[in-house]
Amino acid sequence: MTRFSAKHHPDNPASGRVLIKAGFVLTGTTPTGPALGRSGVDFLVYEIRRPQDPDNRT
């Protein structure tokens, strides 16, 4: 795996702070669908990437 992503509800900023402390970076938002029962709410999306191995550049 080269990257992980996570998201949280905008009404829960503490979750965003936890992700940032863990090394995640805010990359944008994603709308929720009706399956989650929260249409119209954009979740905040974070991403963390695995560092490249300098000896294996393929």
All heavy atoms as TSV, in Angstrom:
chain	resi	resn	atom	element	x	y	z
A	1	MET	N	N	0.845	-1.175	0.000
A	1	MET	CA	C	0.000	0.000	0.000
A	1	MET	C	C	0.887	1.233	0.000
A	1	MET	O	O	1.869	1.301	0.734
A	1	MET	CB	C	-0.907	-0.011	1.211
A	1	MET	CG	C	-1.788	-1.248	1.291
A	1	MET	SD	S	-3.259	-0.998	2.267
A	1	MET	CE	C	-4.302	-0.235	1.065
A	2	THR	N	N	0.497	2.182	-0.805
A	2	THR	CA	C	1.295	3.400	-0.897
A	2	THR	C	C	0.655	4.596	-0.207
A	2	THR	O	O	1.324	5.584	0.054
A	2	THR	CB	C	1.554	3.760	-2.363
A	2	THR	OG1	O	0.301	3.946	-3.011
A	2	THR	CG2	C	2.350	2.668	-3.057
A	3	ARG	N	N	-0.652	4.515	0.070
A	3	ARG	CA	C	-1.311	5.619	0.764
A	3	ARG	C	C	-2.556	5.129	1.491
A	3	ARG	O	O	-3.143	4.110	1.146
A	3	ARG	CB	C	-1.669	6.735	-0.191
A	3	ARG	CG	C	-2.751	6.363	-1.162
A	3	ARG	CD	C	-3.065	7.505	-2.083
A	3	ARG	NE	N	-4.055	7.063	-3.052
A	3	ARG	CZ	C	-4.668	7.839	-3.885
A	3	ARG	NH1	N	-4.416	9.122	-3.879
A	3	ARG	NH2	N	-5.539	7.364	-4.721
A	4	PHE	N	N	-2.933	5.898	2.486
A	4	PHE	CA	C	-4.158	5.651	3.234
A	4	PHE	C	C	-4.957	6.936	3.234
A	4	PHE	O	O	-4.384	8.025	3.232
A	4	PHE	CB	C	-3.859	5.269	4.688
A	4	PHE	CG	C	-3.217	3.934	4.836
A	4	PHE	CD1	C	-1.845	3.825	4.927
A	4	PHE	CD2	C	-3.979	2.785	4.889
A	4	PHE	CE1	C	-1.238	2.594	5.069
A	4	PHE	CE2	C	-3.386	1.547	5.029
A	4	PHE	CZ	C	-2.016	1.452	5.118
A	5	SER	N	N	-6.265	6.809	3.246
A	5	SER	CA	C	-7.105	7.995	3.355
A	5	SER	C	C	-8.114	7.782	4.470
A	5	SER	O	O	-8.433	6.660	4.852
A	5	SER	CB	C	-7.810	8.293	2.031
A	5	SER	OG	O	-8.682	7.245	1.688
A	6	ALA	N	N	-8.590	8.904	4.998
A	6	ALA	CA	C	-9.582	8.879	6.072
A	6	ALA	C	C	-10.468	10.101	5.900
A	6	ALA	O	O	-10.081	11.086	5.271
A	6	ALA	CB	C	-8.886	8.915	7.427
A	7	LYS	N	N	-11.653	10.040	6.452
A	7	LYS	CA	C	-12.552	11.187	6.390
A	7	LYS	C	C	-13.311	11.303	7.699
A	7	LYS	O	O	-13.423	10.337	8.454
A	7	LYS	CB	C	-13.512	11.079	5.206
A	7	LYS	CG	C	-14.424	9.877	5.236
A	7	LYS	CD	C	-15.238	9.805	3.959
A	7	LYS	CE	C	-16.066	8.531	3.953
A	7	LYS	NZ	N	-16.819	8.387	2.720
A	8	HIS	N	N	-13.817	12.490	7.959
A	8	HIS	CA	C	-14.623	12.696	9.161
A	8	HIS	C	C	-15.687	13.752	8.891
A	8	HIS	O	O	-15.580	14.553	7.960
A	8	HIS	CB	C	-13.751	13.071	10.368
A	8	HIS	CG	C	-13.199	14.458	10.328
A	8	HIS	ND1	N	-13.895	15.541	10.809
A	8	HIS	CD2	C	-12.027	14.940	9.873
A	8	HIS	CE1	C	-13.161	16.633	10.655
A	8	HIS	NE2	N	-12.026	16.287	10.071
A	9	HIS	N	N	-16.700	13.735	9.713
A	9	HIS	CA	C	-17.804	14.687	9.608
A	9	HIS	C	C	-17.298	16.068	10.023
A	9	HIS	O	O	-16.538	16.191	10.989
A	9	HIS	CB	C	-18.966	14.242	10.511
A	9	HIS	CG	C	-20.228	14.963	10.234
A	9	HIS	ND1	N	-20.485	16.220	10.733
A	9	HIS	CD2	C	-21.305	14.614	9.503
A	9	HIS	CE1	C	-21.677	16.621	10.330
A	9	HIS	NE2	N	-22.201	15.665	9.578
A	10	PRO	N	N	-17.694	17.107	9.322
A	10	PRO	CA	C	-17.208	18.453	9.653
A	10	PRO	C	C	-17.633	18.942	11.044
A	10	PRO	O	O	-17.006	19.848	11.588
A	10	PRO	CB	C	-17.787	19.332	8.547
A	10	PRO	CG	C	-18.916	18.558	7.973
A	10	PRO	CD	C	-18.575	17.110	8.156
A	11	ASP	N	N	-18.664	18.356	11.611
A	11	ASP	CA	C	-19.089	18.738	12.961
A	11	ASP	C	C	-18.227	18.098	14.041
A	11	ASP	O	O	-18.496	18.275	15.225
A	11	ASP	CB	C	-20.546	18.337	13.198
A	11	ASP	CG	C	-21.522	19.199	12.407
A	11	ASP	OD1	O	-21.107	20.279	11.931
A	11	ASP	OD2	O	-22.683	18.795	12.270
A	12	ASN	N	N	-17.204	17.338	13.640
A	12	ASN	CA	C	-16.333	16.671	14.596
A	12	ASN	C	C	-14.874	17.064	14.329
A	12	ASN	O	O	-14.076	16.249	13.861
A	12	ASN	CB	C	-16.521	15.149	14.494
A	12	ASN	CG	C	-15.791	14.414	15.568
A	12	ASN	OD1	O	-15.148	15.004	16.428
A	12	ASN	ND2	N	-15.866	13.095	15.519
A	13	PRO	N	N	-14.488	18.299	14.623
A	13	PRO	CA	C	-13.130	18.752	14.321
A	13	PRO	C	C	-12.053	18.025	15.119
A	13	PRO	O	O	-10.898	17.968	14.691
A	13	PRO	CB	C	-13.160	20.240	14.652
A	13	PRO	CG	C	-14.280	20.407	15.609
A	13	PRO	CD	C	-15.296	19.343	15.234
A	14	ALA	N	N	-12.404	17.438	16.247
A	14	ALA	CA	C	-11.410	16.694	17.036
A	14	ALA	C	C	-10.852	15.527	16.228
A	14	ALA	O	O	-9.659	15.208	16.319
A	14	ALA	CB	C	-12.028	16.196	18.335
A	15	SER	N	N	-11.675	14.894	15.414
A	15	SER	CA	C	-11.191	13.794	14.574
A	15	SER	C	C	-10.160	14.294	13.566
A	15	SER	O	O	-9.168	13.619	13.296
A	15	SER	CB	C	-12.352	13.137	13.829
A	15	SER	OG	O	-13.191	12.463	14.737
A	16	GLY	N	N	-10.351	15.477	13.041
A	16	GLY	CA	C	-9.381	16.057	12.115
A	16	GLY	C	C	-8.054	16.334	12.807
A	16	GLY	O	O	-6.986	16.095	12.240
A	17	ARG	N	N	-8.124	16.818	14.045
A	17	ARG	CA	C	-6.883	17.075	14.779
A	17	ARG	C	C	-6.119	15.784	15.038
A	17	ARG	O	O	-4.886	15.746	14.951
A	17	ARG	CB	C	-7.190	17.802	16.088
A	17	ARG	CG	C	-7.630	19.251	15.866
A	17	ARG	CD	C	-7.686	20.053	17.148
A	17	ARG	NE	N	-8.663	19.549	18.102
A	17	ARG	CZ	C	-9.941	19.910	18.154
A	17	ARG	NH1	N	-10.400	20.792	17.279
A	17	ARG	NH2	N	-10.750	19.428	19.062
A	18	VAL	N	N	-6.830	14.701	15.335
A	18	VAL	CA	C	-6.179	13.404	15.542
A	18	VAL	C	C	-5.493	12.949	14.263
A	18	VAL	O	O	-4.346	12.480	14.286
A	18	VAL	CB	C	-7.200	12.348	16.023
A	18	VAL	CG1	C	-6.609	10.953	15.987
A	18	VAL	CG2	C	-7.697	12.682	17.417
A	19	LEU	N	N	-6.165	13.089	13.139
A	19	LEU	CA	C	-5.573	12.683	11.865
A	19	LEU	C	C	-4.319	13.497	11.545
A	19	LEU	O	O	-3.310	12.957	11.104
A	19	LEU	CB	C	-6.602	12.814	10.735
A	19	LEU	CG	C	-7.740	11.803	10.778
A	19	LEU	CD1	C	-8.840	12.202	9.805
A	19	LEU	CD2	C	-7.230	10.411	10.478
A	20	ILE	N	N	-4.375	14.803	11.783
A	20	ILE	CA	C	-3.217	15.648	11.521
A	20	ILE	C	C	-2.044	15.251	12.420
A	20	ILE	O	O	-0.907	15.161	11.971
A	20	ILE	CB	C	-3.590	17.133	11.684
A	20	ILE	CG1	C	-4.508	17.552	10.526
A	20	ILE	CG2	C	-2.350	18.014	11.742
A	20	ILE	CD1	C	-5.141	18.908	10.693
A	21	LYS	N	N	-2.313	14.991	13.682
A	21	LYS	CA	C	-1.244	14.570	14.598
A	21	LYS	C	C	-0.639	13.237	14.182
A	21	LYS	O	O	0.527	12.969	14.440
A	21	LYS	CB	C	-1.770	14.481	16.027
A	21	LYS	CG	C	-1.972	15.830	16.665
A	21	LYS	CD	C	-2.421	15.702	18.100
A	21	LYS	CE	C	-2.617	17.069	18.715
A	21	LYS	NZ	N	-2.981	16.973	20.139
A	22	ALA	N	N	-1.435	12.411	13.507
A	22	ALA	CA	C	-0.947	11.110	13.042
A	22	ALA	C	C	-0.181	11.229	11.720
A	22	ALA	O	O	0.338	10.237	11.222
A	22	ALA	CB	C	-2.108	10.133	12.870
A	23	GLY	N	N	-0.132	12.429	11.148
A	23	GLY	CA	C	0.631	12.637	9.921
A	23	GLY	C	C	-0.194	12.776	8.661
A	23	GLY	O	O	0.350	12.919	7.567
A	24	PHE	N	N	-1.518	12.737	8.782
A	24	PHE	CA	C	-2.379	12.900	7.617
A	24	PHE	C	C	-2.423	14.369	7.202
A	24	PHE	O	O	-2.213	15.264	8.010
A	24	PHE	CB	C	-3.803	12.425	7.933
A	24	PHE	CG	C	-3.979	10.934	7.946
A	24	PHE	CD1	C	-3.534	10.175	9.018
A	24	PHE	CD2	C	-4.607	10.281	6.897
A	24	PHE	CE1	C	-3.699	8.809	9.040
A	24	PHE	CE2	C	-4.778	8.912	6.900
A	24	PHE	CZ	C	-4.327	8.171	7.978
A	25	VAL	N	N	-2.727	14.606	5.918
A	25	VAL	CA	C	-2.830	15.951	5.361
A	25	VAL	C	C	-4.216	16.102	4.750
A	25	VAL	O	O	-4.692	15.207	4.038
A	25	VAL	CB	C	-1.743	16.171	4.280
A	25	VAL	CG1	C	-1.898	17.523	3.620
A	25	VAL	CG2	C	-0.366	15.999	4.874
A	26	LEU	N	N	-4.845	17.233	5.007
A	26	LEU	CA	C	-6.159	17.511	4.419
A	26	LEU	C	C	-6.025	17.635	2.912
A	26	LEU	O	O	-5.195	18.397	2.414
A	26	LEU	CB	C	-6.739	18.796	5.004
A	26	LEU	CG	C	-8.103	19.228	4.495
A	26	LEU	CD1	C	-9.166	18.199	4.862
A	26	LEU	CD2	C	-8.469	20.585	5.071
A	27	THR	N	N	-6.825	16.841	2.173
A	27	THR	CA	C	-6.737	16.859	0.714
A	27	THR	C	C	-8.001	17.371	0.039
A	27	THR	O	O	-7.986	17.628	-1.155
A	27	THR	CB	C	-6.417	15.457	0.157
A	27	THR	OG1	O	-7.437	14.551	0.577
A	27	THR	CG2	C	-5.064	14.979	0.639
A	28	GLY	N	N	-9.095	17.499	0.768
A	28	GLY	CA	C	-10.315	18.003	0.150
A	28	GLY	C	C	-11.553	17.541	0.898
A	28	GLY	O	O	-11.501	17.223	2.079
A	29	THR	N	N	-12.657	17.490	0.161
A	29	THR	CA	C	-13.935	17.058	0.727
A	29	THR	C	C	-14.587	16.047	-0.198
A	29	THR	O	O	-14.247	15.944	-1.371
A	29	THR	CB	C	-14.895	18.251	0.908
A	29	THR	OG1	O	-15.158	18.826	-0.360
A	29	THR	CG2	C	-14.332	19.277	1.859
A	30	THR	N	N	-15.525	15.326	0.355
A	30	THR	CA	C	-16.316	14.399	-0.434
A	30	THR	C	C	-17.755	14.438	0.074
A	30	THR	O	O	-17.986	14.426	1.280
A	30	THR	CB	C	-15.759	12.964	-0.375
A	30	THR	OG1	O	-16.518	12.124	-1.241
A	30	THR	CG2	C	-15.788	12.385	1.013
A	31	PRO	N	N	-18.723	14.540	-0.826
A	31	PRO	CA	C	-20.119	14.554	-0.378
A	31	PRO	C	C	-20.557	13.167	0.068
A	31	PRO	O	O	-20.058	12.158	-0.430
A	31	PRO	CB	C	-20.890	14.995	-1.621
A	31	PRO	CG	C	-20.010	14.624	-2.768
A	31	PRO	CD	C	-18.597	14.683	-2.270
A	32	THR	N	N	-21.459	13.136	1.017
A	32	THR	CA	C	-22.011	11.859	1.442
A	32	THR	C	C	-23.234	11.549	0.608
A	32	THR	O	O	-23.895	12.443	0.091
A	32	THR	CB	C	-22.409	11.893	2.927
A	32	THR	OG1	O	-23.383	12.920	3.090
A	32	THR	CG2	C	-21.221	12.161	3.809
A	33	GLY	N	N	-23.509	10.294	0.482
A	33	GLY	CA	C	-24.675	9.881	-0.284
A	33	GLY	C	C	-25.853	9.595	0.617
A	33	GLY	O	O	-25.733	9.566	1.833
A	34	PRO	N	N	-26.995	9.353	0.028
A	34	PRO	CA	C	-28.193	9.066	0.813
A	34	PRO	C	C	-28.082	7.775	1.612
A	34	PRO	O	O	-28.782	7.597	2.600
A	34	PRO	CB	C	-29.313	8.966	-0.224
A	34	PRO	CG	C	-28.692	9.124	-1.542
A	34	PRO	CD	C	-27.254	9.441	-1.381
A	35	ALA	N	N	-27.158	6.890	1.230
A	35	ALA	CA	C	-27.007	5.630	1.970
A	35	ALA	C	C	-26.563	5.885	3.404
A	35	ALA	O	O	-26.860	5.103	4.304
A	35	ALA	CB	C	-25.999	4.729	1.260
A	36	LEU	N	N	-25.858	6.981	3.634
A	36	LEU	CA	C	-25.417	7.318	4.981
A	36	LEU	C	C	-26.433	8.191	5.711
A	36	LEU	O	O	-26.256	8.502	6.872
A	36	LEU	CB	C	-24.057	8.041	4.941
A	36	LEU	CG	C	-22.884	7.215	4.435
A	36	LEU	CD1	C	-21.630	8.080	4.369
A	36	LEU	CD2	C	-22.642	6.020	5.331
A	37	GLY	N	N	-27.464	8.597	5.012
A	37	GLY	CA	C	-28.505	9.393	5.639
A	37	GLY	C	C	-28.111	10.839	5.903
A	37	GLY	O	O	-28.737	11.522	6.683
A	38	ARG	N	N	-27.053	11.296	5.276
A	38	ARG	CA	C	-26.583	12.661	5.508
A	38	ARG	C	C	-26.297	13.361	4.191
A	38	ARG	O	O	-25.233	13.900	3.983
A	38	ARG	CB	C	-25.320	12.647	6.357
A	38	ARG	CG	C	-25.537	12.141	7.739
A	38	ARG	CD	C	-24.267	12.215	8.533
A	38	ARG	NE	N	-24.513	11.837	9.908
A	38	ARG	CZ	C	-23.583	11.649	10.793
A	38	ARG	NH1	N	-22.322	11.789	10.466
A	38	ARG	NH2	N	-23.890	11.300	12.023
A	39	SER	N	N	-27.233	13.341	3.291
A	39	SER	CA	C	-26.990	13.988	1.995
A	39	SER	C	C	-26.789	15.483	2.199
A	39	SER	O	O	-27.396	16.103	3.054
A	39	SER	CB	C	-28.157	13.727	1.049
A	39	SER	OG	O	-29.344	14.247	1.587
A	40	GLY	N	N	-25.920	16.056	1.412
A	40	GLY	CA	C	-25.650	17.471	1.502
A	40	GLY	C	C	-24.523	17.841	2.436
A	40	GLY	O	O	-24.149	18.989	2.519
A	41	VAL	N	N	-23.949	16.879	3.157
A	41	VAL	CA	C	-22.843	17.160	4.069
A	41	VAL	C	C	-21.550	16.688	3.415
A	41	VAL	O	O	-21.438	15.556	2.974
A	41	VAL	CB	C	-23.035	16.422	5.412
A	41	VAL	CG1	C	-21.839	16.642	6.316
A	41	VAL	CG2	C	-24.310	16.888	6.085
A	42	ASP	N	N	-20.585	17.584	3.328
A	42	ASP	CA	C	-19.288	17.232	2.762
A	42	ASP	C	C	-18.329	16.828	3.878
A	42	ASP	O	O	-18.035	17.625	4.769
A	42	ASP	CB	C	-18.690	18.407	1.991
A	42	ASP	CG	C	-19.429	18.705	0.709
A	42	ASP	OD1	O	-20.239	17.855	0.290
A	42	ASP	OD2	O	-19.199	19.770	0.133
A	43	PHE	N	N	-17.865	15.586	3.828
A	43	PHE	CA	C	-16.894	15.106	4.798
A	43	PHE	C	C	-15.514	15.620	4.412
A	43	PHE	O	O	-15.204	15.785	3.234
A	43	PHE	CB	C	-16.866	13.576	4.815
A	43	PHE	CG	C	-17.934	12.957	5.662
A	43	PHE	CD1	C	-19.253	13.352	5.574
A	43	PHE	CD2	C	-17.612	11.955	6.564
A	43	PHE	CE1	C	-20.233	12.780	6.349
A	43	PHE	CE2	C	-18.580	11.362	7.348
A	43	PHE	CZ	C	-19.899	11.779	7.247
A	44	LEU	N	N	-14.667	15.877	5.385
A	44	LEU	CA	C	-13.291	16.301	5.143
A	44	LEU	C	C	-12.442	15.064	4.921
A	44	LEU	O	O	-12.539	14.087	5.663
A	44	LEU	CB	C	-12.774	17.102	6.333
A	44	LEU	CG	C	-13.574	18.377	6.604
A	44	LEU	CD1	C	-13.218	18.947	7.953
A	44	LEU	CD2	C	-13.343	19.391	5.521
A	45	VAL	N	N	-11.615	15.094	3.872
A	45	VAL	CA	C	-10.814	13.936	3.483
A	45	VAL	C	C	-9.330	14.237	3.738
A	45	VAL	O	O	-8.831	15.307	3.384
A	45	VAL	CB	C	-11.025	13.587	1.996
A	45	VAL	CG1	C	-10.176	12.401	1.589
A	45	VAL	CG2	C	-12.490	13.311	1.718
A	46	TYR	N	N	-8.652	13.270	4.338
A	46	TYR	CA	C	-7.230	13.378	4.661
A	46	TYR	C	C	-6.496	12.203	4.027
A	46	TYR	O	O	-7.089	11.166	3.770
A	46	TYR	CB	C	-7.014	13.320	6.176
A	46	TYR	CG	C	-7.620	14.484	6.909
A	46	TYR	CD1	C	-8.988	14.537	7.156
A	46	TYR	CD2	C	-6.836	15.527	7.368
A	46	TYR	CE1	C	-9.553	15.603	7.830
A	46	TYR	CE2	C	-7.384	16.599	8.047
A	46	TYR	CZ	C	-8.737	16.631	8.275
A	46	TYR	OH	O	-9.287	17.686	8.942
A	47	GLU	N	N	-5.196	12.383	3.797
A	47	GLU	CA	C	-4.401	11.331	3.169
A	47	GLU	C	C	-3.004	11.309	3.780
A	47	GLU	O	O	-2.468	12.340	4.177
A	47	GLU	CB	C	-4.295	11.622	1.677
A	47	GLU	CG	C	-3.604	10.569	0.875
A	47	GLU	CD	C	-3.626	10.908	-0.600
A	47	GLU	OE1	O	-4.646	10.628	-1.259
A	47	GLU	OE2	O	-2.624	11.462	-1.079
A	48	ILE	N	N	-2.447	10.118	3.860
A	48	ILE	CA	C	-1.060	9.952	4.262
A	48	ILE	C	C	-0.427	8.986	3.273
A	48	ILE	O	O	-1.051	8.009	2.864
A	48	ILE	CB	C	-0.937	9.442	5.723
A	48	ILE	CG1	C	0.513	9.505	6.189
A	48	ILE	CG2	C	-1.530	8.063	5.881
A	48	ILE	CD1	C	0.676	9.276	7.684
A	49	ARG	N	N	0.785	9.303	2.850
A	49	ARG	CA	C	1.487	8.461	1.875
A	49	ARG	C	C	2.694	7.820	2.532
A	49	ARG	O	O	3.341	8.419	3.377
A	49	ARG	CB	C	1.946	9.280	0.675
A	49	ARG	CG	C	0.805	9.777	-0.153
A	49	ARG	CD	C	1.319	10.594	-1.333
A	49	ARG	NE	N	0.228	11.088	-2.124
A	49	ARG	CZ	C	-0.209	10.477	-3.229
A	49	ARG	NH1	N	0.368	9.396	-3.659
A	49	ARG	NH2	N	-1.218	10.986	-3.905
A	50	ARG	N	N	2.991	6.609	2.095
A	50	ARG	CA	C	4.176	5.915	2.571
A	50	ARG	C	C	5.399	6.554	1.927
A	50	ARG	O	O	5.412	6.796	0.719
A	50	ARG	CB	C	4.097	4.436	2.206
A	50	ARG	CG	C	5.274	3.628	2.739
A	50	ARG	CD	C	5.111	2.187	2.443
A	50	ARG	NE	N	5.257	1.987	0.999
A	50	ARG	CZ	C	5.152	0.826	0.401
A	50	ARG	NH1	N	4.862	-0.246	1.090
A	50	ARG	NH2	N	5.310	0.717	-0.896
A	51	PRO	N	N	6.422	6.848	2.707
A	51	PRO	CA	C	7.634	7.407	2.109
A	51	PRO	C	C	8.248	6.435	1.109
A	51	PRO	O	O	8.196	5.227	1.307
A	51	PRO	CB	C	8.578	7.612	3.293
A	51	PRO	CG	C	7.742	7.465	4.502
A	51	PRO	CD	C	6.528	6.684	4.132
A	52	GLN	N	N	8.819	6.970	0.048
A	52	GLN	CA	C	9.482	6.118	-0.939
A	52	GLN	C	C	10.782	5.587	-0.377
A	52	GLN	O	O	11.501	6.294	0.323
A	52	GLN	CB	C	9.775	6.899	-2.212
A	52	GLN	CG	C	8.659	6.904	-3.196
A	52	GLN	CD	C	9.144	7.431	-4.521
A	52	GLN	OE1	O	9.786	8.475	-4.586
A	52	GLN	NE2	N	8.815	6.726	-5.577
A	53	ASP	N	N	11.071	4.351	-0.700
A	53	ASP	CA	C	12.336	3.747	-0.321
A	53	ASP	C	C	13.396	4.251	-1.288
A	53	ASP	O	O	13.305	4.003	-2.489
A	53	ASP	CB	C	12.217	2.219	-0.400
A	53	ASP	CG	C	13.472	1.502	0.031
A	53	ASP	OD1	O	14.479	2.168	0.338
A	53	ASP	OD2	O	13.446	0.259	0.056
A	54	PRO	N	N	14.433	4.972	-0.812
A	54	PRO	CA	C	15.422	5.533	-1.736
A	54	PRO	C	C	16.215	4.469	-2.488
A	54	PRO	O	O	16.757	4.738	-3.548
A	54	PRO	CB	C	16.342	6.354	-0.821
A	54	PRO	CG	C	16.093	5.840	0.551
A	54	PRO	CD	C	14.695	5.285	0.558
A	55	ASP	N	N	16.261	3.233	-1.990
A	55	ASP	CA	C	16.983	2.167	-2.675
A	55	ASP	C	C	16.126	1.450	-3.719
A	55	ASP	O	O	16.622	0.675	-4.493
A	55	ASP	CB	C	17.510	1.141	-1.671
A	55	ASP	CG	C	18.532	1.758	-0.732
A	55	ASP	OD1	O	19.252	2.698	-1.166
A	55	ASP	OD2	O	18.592	1.334	0.432
A	56	ASN	N	N	14.812	1.698	-3.704
A	56	ASN	CA	C	13.887	1.015	-4.618
A	56	ASN	C	C	13.026	2.072	-5.295
A	56	ASN	O	O	11.935	2.359	-4.848
A	56	ASN	CB	C	13.028	0.008	-3.853
A	56	ASN	CG	C	12.142	-0.780	-4.781
A	56	ASN	OD1	O	12.247	-0.704	-5.991
A	56	ASN	ND2	N	11.222	-1.528	-4.206
A	57	ARG	N	N	13.487	2.624	-6.382
A	57	ARG	CA	C	12.795	3.738	-7.049
A	57	ARG	C	C	11.893	3.290	-8.192
A	57	ARG	O	O	11.541	4.067	-9.037
A	57	ARG	CB	C	13.818	4.740	-7.554
A	57	ARG	CG	C	14.609	5.348	-6.448
A	57	ARG	CD	C	15.624	6.331	-6.996
A	57	ARG	NE	N	16.496	6.750	-5.939
A	57	ARG	CZ	C	16.403	7.916	-5.308
A	57	ARG	NH1	N	15.472	8.729	-5.633
A	57	ARG	NH2	N	17.250	8.225	-4.355
A	58	THR	N	N	11.473	2.037	-8.201
A	58	THR	CA	C	10.625	1.570	-9.283
A	58	THR	C	C	9.175	1.806	-9.006
A	58	THR	O	O	8.739	2.046	-7.953
A	58	THR	CB	C	10.841	0.079	-9.552
A	58	THR	OG1	O	10.593	-0.640	-8.361
A	58	THR	CG2	C	12.246	-0.159	-10.048
